[in-house]
Amino acid sequence: MEAIEQVGLKMRLYVLRAYFSTVLDIAESKGLISHPWRQFIMCHKSDIEAKYSTNKRLLPDIIKEMIESYNKSTKFLETRISDVSEENARLYLQQQLFSAVGYRQDEINKMNLAETT
C-alpha cells in the first residue's frame, strides 16, 4: 500500500488485483494463457494444484511454458506501448481484424501475417 501512495495513486490494492484478473481474463480468451495457469498466477487454488502437490514442485518445462504464456499476456497489462513500429502496428491490426471476423487466436498464430496483404 505504501508503494501505491508514494507514486501518488489513491486506490486500494484490490483495484490492482481486479485489473490484473481482468487482463488475464482477456489473455485467456485470446488463447495466450490457460485457465489453470491463470489461476495459479493469481494464487487461486486450481487444477494446477494437483500437479504442484503431486510433484512437490513445478517442473522446469512447465515453469518455462508458464513464463512464455505470461509474457504473451503482458501486452494487455502494460499501460504504455513502448515499442511500436509501423510493422508491429500492421501485424496487430491484422490480428484484430482476423479475430473480429471469427478466427481463433491459435488459427491466427499459424498464419504468416508478415506476408499477408
C-alpha positions as CSV (number, residue, x, y, z in Angstrom):
1,M,0.0,0.0,0.0
2,E,2.9,2.3,0.8
3,A,4.3,2.0,-2.7
4,I,1.0,3.0,-4.3
5,E,0.8,6.1,-2.1
6,Q,4.4,7.0,-2.8
7,V,3.7,7.4,-6.5
8,G,0.6,9.5,-5.8
9,L,-2.1,7.0,-6.6
10,K,-5.2,6.8,-4.3
11,M,-6.6,3.3,-4.7
12,R,-6.9,0.2,-2.7
13,L,-4.9,-2.9,-3.5
14,Y,-7.9,-4.8,-4.6
15,V,-8.3,-2.4,-7.6
16,L,-4.9,-3.5,-8.9
17,R,-5.8,-7.2,-8.3
18,A,-9.1,-6.7,-10.1
19,Y,-7.3,-5.1,-13.0
20,F,-4.7,-7.9,-13.1
21,S,-7.5,-10.5,-13.1
22,T,-9.4,-8.8,-15.9
23,V,-6.3,-8.6,-18.0
24,L,-5.6,-12.3,-17.5
25,D,-9.3,-13.0,-18.5
26,I,-8.7,-11.2,-21.7
27,A,-5.4,-13.0,-22.3
28,E,-7.2,-16.3,-21.6
29,S,-10.0,-15.5,-24.0
30,K,-7.3,-14.8,-26.7
31,G,-5.7,-18.2,-26.1
32,L,-2.5,-16.7,-24.7
33,I,-2.7,-18.3,-21.3
34,S,-4.5,-21.4,-20.0
35,H,-7.1,-21.2,-17.3
36,P,-5.2,-23.3,-14.8
37,W,-2.1,-21.3,-15.3
38,R,-4.1,-18.0,-14.9
39,Q,-5.5,-19.3,-11.6
40,F,-2.0,-20.3,-10.4
41,I,-0.6,-16.9,-11.2
42,M,-3.5,-15.3,-9.4
43,C,-2.7,-17.5,-6.4
44,H,-6.0,-19.3,-6.6
45,K,-6.4,-23.0,-5.8
46,S,-6.9,-24.6,-9.2
47,D,-6.3,-27.6,-11.4
48,I,-2.6,-27.0,-11.4
49,E,-2.6,-27.5,-7.6
50,A,-2.8,-31.3,-8.2
51,K,0.4,-31.2,-10.3
52,Y,2.1,-28.9,-7.7
53,S,1.2,-31.1,-4.7
54,T,1.8,-34.4,-6.6
55,N,5.3,-33.4,-7.8
56,K,6.0,-31.2,-4.7
57,R,7.2,-28.6,-7.2
58,L,6.5,-27.4,-10.7
59,L,8.7,-29.0,-13.4
60,P,11.2,-26.6,-15.1
61,D,9.5,-27.2,-18.5
62,I,6.1,-26.2,-17.1
63,I,7.6,-23.1,-15.5
64,K,9.2,-22.1,-18.8
65,E,5.9,-22.5,-20.6
66,M,4.1,-20.5,-17.9
67,I,6.6,-17.7,-18.2
68,E,6.2,-17.6,-22.0
69,S,2.4,-17.6,-21.7
70,Y,2.6,-14.8,-19.1
71,N,4.9,-12.8,-21.3
72,K,2.5,-13.0,-24.2
73,S,-0.2,-11.7,-21.8
74,T,1.7,-8.7,-20.6
75,K,0.7,-6.6,-23.7
76,F,-2.7,-6.3,-22.0
77,L,-1.2,-5.3,-18.7
78,E,1.0,-2.5,-20.0
79,T,-0.5,0.9,-19.9
80,R,2.1,2.3,-22.3
81,I,3.1,0.9,-25.6
82,S,6.9,1.1,-25.7
83,D,8.0,-0.4,-29.0
84,V,5.5,0.5,-31.7
85,S,6.8,0.3,-35.2
86,E,4.8,0.5,-38.3
87,E,5.3,-3.2,-38.9
88,N,4.1,-4.1,-35.3
89,A,1.1,-1.9,-35.7
90,R,0.2,-3.5,-39.0
91,L,0.6,-7.0,-37.6
92,Y,-1.5,-6.1,-34.6
93,L,-4.3,-4.6,-36.8
94,Q,-4.3,-7.8,-38.9
95,Q,-4.6,-10.0,-35.8
96,Q,-7.5,-7.9,-34.6
97,L,-9.3,-8.0,-38.0
98,F,-8.9,-11.8,-38.2
99,S,-10.2,-12.1,-34.7
100,A,-13.1,-9.8,-35.4
101,V,-14.3,-12.0,-38.3
102,G,-14.2,-15.1,-36.2
103,Y,-10.7,-16.6,-36.4
104,R,-9.4,-18.1,-33.1
105,Q,-6.0,-17.0,-31.8
106,D,-4.4,-20.3,-32.5
107,E,-5.5,-20.1,-36.1
108,I,-4.2,-16.6,-36.4
109,N,-0.8,-17.7,-34.9
110,K,-0.4,-20.2,-37.7
111,M,-0.8,-17.6,-40.4
112,N,2.2,-15.8,-41.9
113,L,0.8,-12.3,-41.3
114,A,4.1,-10.6,-42.3
115,E,3.5,-11.8,-45.9
116,T,-0.3,-11.4,-45.9
117,T,-1.6,-8.4,-47.7
